[in-house]
């Protein structure tokens, strides 16, 4: 998973496909592509792993200085294709200065698309003094295709012209592989054209619950994006917006108090999960329990010692469990900043929204209606309390104003997209953006063979710890099978899988390490 975090999903995704970013078209530019560096190539040698890192190259000889690294725009696939189409256009129209219009294509038809035919046809009609050189935009598309330099045959698997001259290209897989190989050898030495301060919100498990299979995508995708953007030279802040506040804690505290479960110095995460389920059941069925739980929320938010102390111990137990998973996935630098972090900011945020005139009262609650959904954001409940609508608004403001982020990326499942788009609209309406950028990078659910949420046979959500155990066990068995070795001599799943990978590489005669996913 660590290898996925930088080179696996990051570089492969940005290089291979425009397709890779169709699920979040605004989140990362498709021009973050080809890893072909223009810096001077150096003599390279591979050195063995000393930890779980995937690929480490050590350069001997003369390497270009970091400041001389090319920009992403200079080394991207899109830039390379623009150069090829520029040559074709210059050959066809030597007296004109026509810039190539190369964009990401619909993945059903190809990888990239050149859209110059229509504009060239209009230019011809406007400037022609005699018979037109081409009778239709499609003829111009064919002419551009035929004028592509010979080099393009090594890059394009297929070039086709459709409709009014749209030229669609598919990249050759062997060319992609060779460019990635070259990128590895060069160490992927390129930088963003302009460095930014970027906040990435990902992982975000809930306190008092174990991480489950649904957290895997947010954690890995978020870490991948963070590693990639850091590699490009951006100043990246990785935030873990854990669920550590709200009604669920009132329920949990009340149930534990009634069961005398608040005693002791620490809690076990599995016990907390059992308590939580029982608390939720009591909350839904027992009116007195519900009132007591709601009173506990007020006690927690107002800082009553008994409530804060129990809450902090619950949080510590959860953090310890999360850390085990993060260490296993080699997730580093992820700073916890949960919902509770923004609690003291909520009155000021509410006041600012009111001053900007975006709040409307509805059934006693203070709401902000947007063009995204008929349902409003409830920034203050009728009883005066706050929910995650107000917390998310406060988080956006803090990240833009206090963290001075140029860009904030939310790596969250698609079920939250409408909510986040509403928050984004509010931020724009009240003037928080000021040219800055908010991106939603969504992903789908992890599903079972029945097309529903992936669960155990008992109907429970699959624990992430169990999923990783199973993945490691199967990977080890597969590596042993491929290596023809029935026993690696090590009972530790993680280390034996790594050992088997190294053995497999040696037996195949490979000079370099292989990536473990």
C-alpha positions as CSV (number, residue, x, y, z in Angstrom):
1,X,0.0,0.0,0.0
2,X,2.9,2.3,0.6
3,X,4.0,1.8,-3.0
4,X,0.5,2.6,-4.2
5,X,0.7,5.8,-2.2
6,X,3.3,7.4,-4.4
7,X,4.2,5.6,-7.6
8,X,1.4,3.0,-7.8
9,X,-1.7,5.2,-8.0
10,X,-0.1,8.6,-8.1
11,X,2.3,8.5,-11.0
12,X,0.6,5.6,-12.8
13,X,-2.7,7.3,-12.5
14,X,-1.6,10.7,-13.7
15,X,0.5,9.2,-16.4
16,X,-1.7,6.5,-17.8
17,X,-5.0,8.0,-18.2
18,X,-7.0,10.7,-18.5
19,X,-9.5,8.0,-17.5
20,X,-7.9,7.9,-14.1
21,X,-9.2,11.3,-13.3
22,X,-12.7,11.3,-14.8
23,X,-14.1,10.5,-11.4
24,X,-12.8,13.8,-10.1
25,X,-12.2,16.0,-13.1
26,X,-11.3,19.1,-11.0
27,X,-9.2,17.4,-8.5
28,X,-6.0,16.8,-10.4
29,X,-5.0,18.1,-13.8
30,X,-4.6,15.4,-16.4
31,X,-1.5,17.2,-17.4
32,X,0.2,15.8,-14.3
33,X,1.4,13.1,-16.5
34,X,4.4,11.7,-18.3
35,X,7.3,11.2,-16.1
36,X,9.8,11.7,-18.8
37,X,12.3,14.1,-17.3
38,X,14.3,16.5,-19.4
39,X,17.0,16.7,-16.8
40,X,20.3,15.1,-17.7
41,X,20.2,11.4,-17.2
42,X,22.7,10.0,-14.7
43,X,24.2,6.6,-14.1
44,X,21.9,4.9,-11.8
45,X,22.1,1.9,-9.5
46,X,19.4,0.2,-7.4
47,X,20.1,-0.3,-3.7
48,X,18.3,-2.8,-1.5
49,X,15.4,-1.9,0.7
50,X,16.0,-1.1,4.3
51,X,12.3,-0.7,5.1
52,X,9.0,-1.1,3.4
53,X,9.6,1.5,0.7
54,X,8.8,0.3,-2.7
55,X,11.5,1.5,-5.0
56,X,14.5,3.5,-4.0
57,X,17.0,4.7,-6.6
58,X,20.5,6.0,-5.7
59,X,22.1,8.2,-8.3
60,X,25.8,8.1,-9.0
61,X,27.2,10.7,-11.4
62,X,26.0,14.1,-12.1
63,X,22.3,14.9,-11.3
64,X,20.6,18.1,-12.2
65,X,19.9,20.4,-9.2
66,X,16.5,20.3,-7.7
67,X,15.9,23.8,-8.9
68,X,16.5,22.7,-12.5
69,X,13.8,20.1,-12.4
70,X,11.3,20.6,-15.3
71,X,7.7,21.5,-14.5
72,X,4.8,19.1,-14.8
73,X,3.6,21.0,-17.8
74,X,6.9,20.5,-19.6
75,X,7.0,16.7,-19.0
76,X,3.3,15.8,-19.3
77,X,1.7,13.5,-21.8
78,X,-0.5,16.3,-22.9
79,X,2.5,18.6,-23.5
80,X,4.2,15.9,-25.5
81,X,1.1,15.5,-27.7
82,X,0.7,19.2,-28.1
83,X,4.2,19.3,-29.6
84,X,3.3,16.6,-32.1
85,X,0.2,18.3,-33.2
86,X,2.0,21.6,-33.3
87,X,4.4,20.1,-35.9
88,X,1.4,18.9,-37.9
89,X,-0.3,22.2,-37.9
90,X,2.9,24.1,-38.8
91,X,3.4,21.7,-41.7
92,X,-0.1,22.3,-43.0
93,X,-0.3,26.1,-42.2
94,X,3.3,27.4,-42.3
95,X,2.2,31.0,-42.6
96,X,-0.3,30.8,-39.7
97,X,0.3,30.6,-35.9
98,X,-2.2,28.0,-34.8
99,X,-1.9,26.6,-31.3
100,X,-2.9,23.0,-30.9
101,X,-6.1,22.3,-28.9
102,X,-5.3,19.0,-27.2
103,X,-7.7,17.9,-24.5
104,X,-8.5,14.7,-22.6
105,X,-10.9,12.5,-24.7
106,X,-14.0,10.6,-23.7
107,X,-12.5,7.3,-22.5
108,X,-14.9,5.4,-24.6
109,X,-13.1,6.6,-27.7
110,X,-9.5,7.3,-26.8
111,X,-7.1,9.0,-24.5
112,X,-6.6,12.5,-25.9
113,X,-8.3,14.5,-28.6
114,X,-7.2,17.4,-30.9
115,X,-10.0,19.8,-31.7
116,X,-8.4,22.2,-34.2
117,X,-10.2,21.2,-37.3
118,X,-13.3,23.3,-36.9
119,X,-11.4,26.5,-36.0
120,X,-9.0,26.0,-39.0
121,X,-12.0,25.5,-41.3
122,X,-13.6,28.8,-40.1
123,X,-10.2,30.6,-40.5
124,X,-10.0,29.2,-44.1
125,X,-13.5,30.5,-45.0
126,X,-12.7,33.9,-43.5
127,X,-9.3,34.4,-45.2
128,X,-9.8,32.5,-48.4
129,X,-9.4,34.5,-51.7
130,X,-9.9,31.5,-54.0
131,X,-11.3,28.0,-53.8
132,X,-11.1,26.5,-50.3
133,X,-8.2,24.1,-49.7
134,X,-10.4,21.8,-47.7
135,X,-14.1,21.2,-48.2
136,X,-15.0,20.3,-44.6
137,X,-13.7,20.2,-41.1
138,X,-13.4,16.5,-41.4
139,X,-11.0,16.9,-44.3
140,X,-8.9,19.1,-42.2
141,X,-8.9,16.6,-39.4
142,X,-7.6,13.9,-41.9
143,X,-5.0,16.3,-43.1
144,X,-3.7,17.0,-39.6
145,X,-3.7,13.3,-38.9
146,X,-1.6,12.6,-42.0
147,X,0.8,15.5,-41.2
148,X,1.7,14.1,-37.8
149,X,5.5,13.5,-37.6
150,X,6.9,10.0,-37.9
151,X,7.7,9.9,-34.2
152,X,4.0,9.8,-33.4
153,X,3.8,6.2,-34.7
154,X,5.9,5.1,-31.7
155,X,3.5,6.8,-29.3
156,X,0.0,6.3,-30.8
157,X,-1.6,2.9,-31.0
158,X,-4.5,4.4,-33.1
159,X,-5.4,7.8,-34.6
160,X,-9.0,8.3,-35.8
161,X,-11.0,11.2,-37.1
162,X,-14.7,11.5,-36.2
163,X,-17.5,14.0,-36.6
164,X,-16.5,17.5,-37.7
165,X,-12.8,16.7,-37.6
166,X,-12.2,15.6,-34.0
167,X,-8.9,13.7,-33.9
168,X,-8.8,11.0,-31.2
169,X,-5.6,9.1,-30.2
170,X,-5.0,6.1,-28.1
171,X,-1.6,5.7,-26.5
172,X,0.6,2.6,-27.1
173,X,1.0,0.6,-23.9
174,X,4.6,-0.3,-24.7
175,X,5.3,3.5,-25.0
176,X,3.7,4.1,-21.6
177,X,5.7,1.4,-20.1
178,X,9.0,2.7,-21.5
179,X,8.2,6.3,-20.3
180,X,7.5,5.0,-16.8
181,X,10.7,3.0,-16.9
182,X,12.6,6.2,-17.9
183,X,10.8,8.1,-15.2
184,X,11.9,5.6,-12.5
185,X,15.5,5.9,-13.7
186,X,15.4,9.7,-13.6
187,X,13.8,9.6,-10.2
188,X,10.6,11.4,-11.4
189,X,12.4,14.7,-11.1
190,X,9.8,17.3,-12.0
191,X,7.9,20.0,-10.1
192,X,4.7,21.9,-10.3
193,X,4.9,25.2,-12.3
194,X,3.6,27.1,-9.2
195,X,3.9,25.8,-5.7
196,X,0.7,26.0,-3.6
197,X,-0.4,25.5,0.0
198,X,-2.7,22.5,-0.2
199,X,-4.9,20.9,2.5
200,X,-6.1,17.4,1.9
201,X,-8.9,15.9,4.1
202,X,-8.9,12.1,4.1
203,X,-9.3,8.9,6.0
204,X,-11.6,10.4,8.7
205,X,-12.7,7.4,10.8
206,X,-15.1,7.8,13.7
207,X,-14.0,7.8,17.3
208,X,-15.2,4.8,19.3
209,X,-15.5,2.7,16.2
210,X,-13.0,0.4,14.5
211,X,-11.8,1.3,11.0
212,X,-13.7,-0.7,8.4
213,X,-13.3,-1.6,4.8
214,X,-14.9,1.7,3.7
215,X,-12.0,3.7,5.1
216,X,-9.4,2.0,2.9
217,X,-10.1,4.0,-0.2
218,X,-10.2,7.4,1.4
219,X,-6.9,6.6,3.3
220,X,-5.0,5.3,0.3
221,X,-6.3,7.7,-2.3
222,X,-5.8,10.7,0.0
223,X,-2.3,9.6,0.9
224,X,-1.5,9.0,-2.8
225,X,-2.6,12.5,-3.7
226,X,-0.7,14.0,-0.8
227,X,2.5,12.1,-1.7
228,X,2.1,13.1,-5.4
229,X,1.5,16.8,-4.7
230,X,4.4,16.8,-2.1
231,X,6.6,15.2,-4.8
232,X,5.7,18.1,-7.1
233,X,6.9,20.6,-4.6
234,X,3.6,21.8,-3.0
235,X,3.3,22.5,0.7
236,X,0.8,19.9,1.7
237,X,-1.1,19.6,5.0
238,X,-2.7,16.2,5.6
239,X,-5.7,16.4,7.9
240,X,-7.7,13.6,9.5
241,X,-11.2,15.0,10.1
242,X,-12.2,12.3,12.6
243,X,-15.7,12.1,14.0
244,X,-15.1,12.9,17.6
245,X,-18.1,15.1,18.5
246,X,-21.8,15.2,18.6
247,X,-24.9,13.2,19.6
248,X,-23.2,9.8,19.4
249,X,-21.0,10.7,22.3
250,X,-23.9,11.7,24.4
251,X,-25.4,8.2,23.7
252,X,-22.2,6.4,24.4
253,X,-21.5,8.3,27.7
254,X,-25.0,7.7,29.0
255,X,-24.9,3.9,28.2
256,X,-21.4,3.5,29.7
257,X,-22.4,5.5,32.8
258,X,-25.4,3.2,33.3
259,X,-23.3,0.1,32.8
260,X,-20.5,1.6,35.1
261,X,-18.3,1.4,32.1
262,X,-16.7,4.8,32.7
263,X,-14.5,3.4,35.4
264,X,-10.9,2.6,34.8
265,X,-8.0,4.3,33.1
266,X,-8.5,3.1,29.6
267,X,-11.0,1.4,27.2
268,X,-10.7,-1.3,24.6
269,X,-11.9,-0.3,21.2
270,X,-13.9,-3.5,20.7
271,X,-15.7,-2.8,24.0
272,X,-16.5,0.7,22.9
273,X,-17.9,-0.6,19.6
274,X,-20.2,-3.0,21.5
275,X,-21.2,-0.1,23.9
276,X,-21.9,2.1,20.9
277,X,-24.3,-0.4,19.3
278,X,-26.2,-0.9,22.5
279,X,-26.3,2.8,23.1
280,X,-27.8,3.5,19.7
281,X,-30.5,0.8,20.3
282,X,-31.4,2.4,23.6
283,X,-31.4,5.9,22.1
284,X,-33.9,4.8,19.4
285,X,-36.2,3.0,21.8
286,X,-36.0,4.7,25.2
287,X,-37.2,8.3,25.4
288,X,-35.6,8.9,28.9
289,X,-32.3,7.5,27.6
290,X,-32.5,9.9,24.6
291,X,-33.1,12.9,26.8
292,X,-30.2,12.0,29.1
293,X,-27.9,11.5,26.0
294,X,-28.8,14.9,24.7
295,X,-28.1,16.4,28.1
296,X,-24.7,14.7,28.0
297,X,-23.9,16.3,24.6
298,X,-24.5,19.7,26.3
299,X,-22.3,18.7,29.2
300,X,-19.5,17.7,26.8
301,X,-19.8,20.8,24.7
302,X,-19.8,23.1,27.8
303,X,-16.7,21.3,29.2
304,X,-18.1,19.5,32.2
305,X,-15.0,17.6,33.7
306,X,-16.6,14.2,33.9
307,X,-17.8,14.3,30.3
308,X,-14.6,15.7,28.9
309,X,-12.4,13.2,30.9
310,X,-14.4,10.2,29.6
311,X,-14.5,11.6,26.1
312,X,-10.7,12.1,26.1
313,X,-10.1,8.5,27.2
314,X,-12.4,7.2,24.5
315,X,-10.5,9.3,21.9
316,X,-7.2,7.9,23.1
317,X,-8.3,4.3,22.8
318,X,-9.5,5.0,19.3
319,X,-6.3,6.8,18.3
320,X,-4.2,3.8,19.4
321,X,-6.3,1.5,17.2
322,X,-6.1,3.9,14.2
323,X,-2.3,4.1,14.6
324,X,-1.9,0.4,14.3
325,X,-3.7,0.5,10.9
326,X,-1.8,3.6,9.7
327,X,1.5,2.1,10.6
328,X,0.6,-1.0,8.7
329,X,-0.3,1.1,5.6
330,X,2.8,3.3,6.0
331,X,0.6,6.4,6.4
332,X,2.7,9.2,7.8
333,X,2.2,12.9,8.5
334,X,-1.6,12.6,8.9
335,X,-2.6,15.2,11.5
336,X,-5.7,14.6,13.5
337,X,-8.1,17.6,13.5
338,X,-11.5,16.3,14.3
339,X,-14.9,17.9,14.5
340,X,-14.2,19.0,18.1
341,X,-11.3,21.2,16.9
342,X,-13.8,23.6,15.4
343,X,-16.3,23.7,18.2
344,X,-15.2,27.0,19.7
345,X,-15.3,28.6,16.3
346,X,-18.9,27.8,15.5
347,X,-20.6,30.9,17.1
348,X,-18.3,33.3,15.1
349,X,-19.0,31.4,11.9
350,X,-22.7,31.6,12.5
351,X,-22.4,35.3,13.2
352,X,-20.5,35.9,10.0
353,X,-23.0,33.9,7.9
354,X,-25.8,35.9,9.5
355,X,-24.0,39.2,8.7
356,X,-23.5,38.1,5.1
357,X,-27.3,37.6,4.8
358,X,-27.3,33.9,3.8
359,X,-29.2,32.5,6.9
360,X,-32.9,31.9,6.9
361,X,-34.9,30.5,9.8
362,X,-36.9,27.4,9.2
363,X,-38.9,25.7,12.0
364,X,-36.7,27.5,14.6
365,X,-33.4,26.3,12.9
366,X,-31.0,28.6,11.2
367,X,-30.4,27.3,7.7
368,X,-28.6,28.2,4.5
369,X,-30.4,27.2,1.3
370,X,-28.3,26.6,-1.8
371,X,-28.8,25.8,-5.5
372,X,-27.3,22.3,-5.0
373,X,-30.2,20.7,-3.1
374,X,-33.7,21.5,-1.9
375,X,-32.6,20.5,1.6
376,X,-30.7,23.3,3.4
377,X,-27.5,23.3,5.5
378,X,-28.6,23.5,9.1
379,X,-25.9,25.7,10.7
380,X,-27.7,25.9,14.0
381,X,-30.4,23.5,15.3
382,X,-33.7,24.7,16.8
383,X,-32.4,23.8,20.2
384,X,-29.3,26.0,19.7
385,X,-26.9,23.1,19.1
386,X,-24.6,22.6,16.2
387,X,-24.1,19.7,13.8
388,X,-21.7,18.7,11.1
389,X,-23.1,21.2,8.7
390,X,-21.8,24.0,10.8
391,X,-18.6,22.2,11.6
392,X,-17.8,21.7,7.9
393,X,-18.4,25.4,7.2
394,X,-16.1,26.2,10.1
395,X,-13.5,23.8,8.7
396,X,-13.5,25.3,5.3
397,X,-13.1,28.8,6.7
398,X,-10.3,27.8,9.0
399,X,-8.4,26.0,6.2
400,X,-8.7,28.9,3.8
401,X,-8.1,31.7,6.3
402,X,-5.9,30.3,9.1
403,X,-4.1,27.7,7.1
404,X,-3.9,30.0,4.1
405,X,-4.7,27.1,1.8
406,X,-4.7,27.8,-2.0
407,X,-6.6,24.6,-2.5
408,X,-8.5,22.2,-0.3
409,X,-9.1,18.6,-1.5
410,X,-11.8,16.4,0.2
411,X,-11.2,12.7,-0.4
412,X,-14.6,11.4,0.6
413,X,-17.1,8.8,-0.7
414,X,-19.6,9.9,-3.3
415,X,-22.5,9.7,-0.8
416,X,-21.2,13.0,0.7
417,X,-20.8,14.9,-2.5
418,X,-24.1,16.8,-2.3
419,X,-23.4,17.9,1.2
420,X,-19.9,19.1,0.4
421,X,-21.0,20.9,-2.8
422,X,-23.5,22.8,-0.6
423,X,-20.7,23.8,1.8
424,X,-18.5,24.9,-1.2
425,X,-21.4,27.1,-2.5
426,X,-21.7,28.7,0.9
427,X,-18.0,29.4,1.0
428,X,-18.2,31.1,-2.4
429,X,-21.3,33.1,-1.6
430,X,-19.9,34.7,1.5
431,X,-16.5,35.5,-0.1
432,X,-14.3,33.0,1.6
433,X,-12.8,31.6,-1.6
434,X,-11.3,34.8,-3.1
435,X,-9.7,32.8,-6.0
436,X,-8.9,29.8,-4.0
437,X,-10.1,26.3,-4.8
438,X,-12.2,23.6,-3.1
439,X,-12.2,20.1,-4.7
440,X,-14.4,17.1,-4.0
441,X,-12.6,13.9,-5.0
442,X,-15.2,11.2,-4.6
443,X,-15.1,7.4,-4.8
444,X,-17.6,4.6,-4.7
445,X,-18.5,2.1,-2.1
446,X,-16.7,-1.2,-1.6
447,X,-19.3,-3.7,-2.6
448,X,-19.7,-7.5,-2.3
449,X,-20.7,-9.8,-5.1
450,X,-24.3,-9.0,-4.5
451,X,-23.7,-5.4,-5.4
452,X,-24.3,-4.1,-1.9
453,X,-22.0,-2.8,0.8
454,X,-19.3,-5.3,1.5
455,X,-20.2,-7.0,4.8
456,X,-19.5,-10.2,6.8
457,X,-21.9,-13.1,6.7
458,X,-23.4,-11.8,10.0
459,X,-24.2,-8.5,8.4
460,X,-21.4,-6.5,10.1
461,X,-19.1,-4.1,8.3
462,X,-15.8,-5.8,7.5
463,X,-13.1,-4.6,9.8
464,X,-10.1,-3.1,8.0
465,X,-7.7,-5.0,10.2
466,X,-9.3,-8.3,9.1
467,X,-9.2,-7.3,5.5
468,X,-5.5,-6.5,5.6
469,X,-4.8,-9.7,7.4
470,X,-6.6,-11.6,4.7
471,X,-4.9,-9.7,1.9
472,X,-1.4,-10.3,3.4
473,X,-2.2,-14.0,3.8
474,X,-3.3,-14.4,0.2
475,X,-0.4,-12.3,-1.1
476,X,2.1,-14.5,0.8
477,X,0.6,-17.7,-0.5
478,X,0.6,-16.3,-4.1
479,X,4.3,-15.2,-3.8
480,X,5.3,-18.6,-2.4
481,X,3.4,-20.3,-5.3
482,X,5.2,-18.1,-7.9
483,X,8.6,-18.6,-6.3
484,X,8.1,-22.3,-6.0
485,X,8.9,-22.1,-2.3
486,X,6.5,-23.9,0.0
487,X,7.9,-22.2,3.2
488,X,9.6,-18.9,3.6
489,X,10.7,-19.8,7.0
490,X,9.0,-16.8,8.7
491,X,5.7,-16.9,10.4
492,X,5.3,-13.2,10.3
493,X,2.9,-12.4,7.5
494,X,4.2,-8.9,6.7
495,X,7.9,-9.7,6.8
496,X,7.5,-13.1,5.1
497,X,5.6,-11.5,2.2
498,X,8.4,-9.0,1.8
499,X,11.0,-11.8,2.0
500,X,9.2,-13.9,-0.6
501,X,9.0,-10.9,-2.9
502,X,12.8,-10.4,-2.7
503,X,13.4,-14.2,-3.2
504,X,11.1,-14.1,-6.3
505,X,12.9,-11.2,-7.8
506,X,16.3,-12.9,-7.3
507,X,15.1,-16.2,-8.8
508,X,13.8,-14.4,-11.9
509,X,17.1,-12.7,-12.3
510,X,15.7,-9.2,-11.8
511,X,18.2,-6.5,-11.0
512,X,15.7,-4.3,-9.2
513,X,13.1,-4.6,-6.4
514,X,9.5,-5.2,-7.2
515,X,6.6,-3.2,-5.8
516,X,4.4,-4.7,-3.2
517,X,0.8,-3.6,-3.4
